[in-house]
Amino acid sequence: MASHSLPQTTAYVRIIAQSWQEGHIRGHVCASEYQWEFCWQFRAKKLQISPAFGRALIKEPLGRFLEAQDYQLEPGGDYDKF
């Protein structure tokens, strides 16, 4: 029986700003023809993404990436590991 894998798209993340005092990381993410801005409030583990169009496609994988990597991300950094 052949295994069918789901299509994969690489998402690219750019960290714009972070504040350890306020507990957030802000950035941009793009995948395929979609682009979003996000704010990861890491103390509350809350992810806000805009615009709403296509948000459901990126919210879960971006949230997992940010939760796993938040202390290693730096402003001006570009990432494509999820």
N, C-alpha and C positions, 0 to 999 in steps of 0.2 A: 504494500500500500504506500503510495507516494505521499510525502509530507508537503503540504502547501504552506509556504510562509507568506506572511502579510507583507505588502509593500512597505518599504521604509523610506523615510525622508529625514535628512539631516537638518536639525535646527541649529541656528547660529545665535549665540547670546552675546550681547555687549553690556558690560556693567558701566553705568553712567555715574552713579554716586552711591555711597554707603555711609551710614551713620551708626556707629556702635552705641552712641549715647541714646539715640532715638529708636534703635533697633530695626532699621530697615535697609534694604538694598533696592536700588532703582535701576532699570535697564530697558533694553530693547531686545526683542527676539524675532527672528524671521525664519520661516520654513516654507519652501516652495514659493508661491506668490503671496503668502500672507505675511503681515508685519503687525506686531503688537508692542505696546509699552507695558511694563509691569512694575509692581512694587511688592517686594517680599518682606513682610513684617515677621522676621524670624523669631522673635520672642513669643508672638501669638500664633506662629505657624499659619499665617494668613497670607494668601496670594491674591492680589488684585491685578486684573489684566484688562486692557482696553485697546482697541474697540471690542465690542461684543462679537462682531462677525468672525466666525471661525475659532472663537475662544475655547470651545469644548474640545477642539483638536489638540490644543497645546497645554491646557491647564494641568492635567495629571502628569505628563512627562516632565514639564518644566518644574512643577512643584517637587517631584522626586529629585530632580537634579539640584535644585536650590537647597533643599533640605539636606542633601548629602554633602554639598560643596560650599555652603554659605560662608564658612570661616576661611576658605581658601580663595575666594573670589576677590578681585581687586578692581577699583575704578579704572576704566580705560582698557580692561582686559577683554579679550575676545575668546569665546569658548564654543566648541561644537561637539561635545562629548555625550550627547544623549539623543 
